[in-house]
C-alpha cells in the first residue's frame, strides 16, 4: 500500500519545530520536534500513536532535513509507491 502525507508547518523557534500531518485536512496529527536532541512528542494523537504510518513518514522527512542541515519549509509531503 502506498502513502501520501501532507506535512504543514505550524510554528518554529530556535529549538523546536511543530508540524501537522496526515492524509487529508480532516485527520491531522500534530507533533513537535526538538532540533537539537531529535526528541519528538505527539501534540495531537492519531490512531496508533507514534507507530501510525503517517506519523512515521513525517518523522522520516523531518529527520532527513535535520541530517542534511536544511531549513524546515512551510509545506512538505511524503509520497510512496505501493
Secondary structure, DSSP 4 states (H G I P E B T S, - for coil): ---EEEEEEEEE-SSEEEEEEESSTTS-EEEEEETTT--EEEEE--TTGGG-HHHHHHHHHHHHHHHTT----SEEEEE---
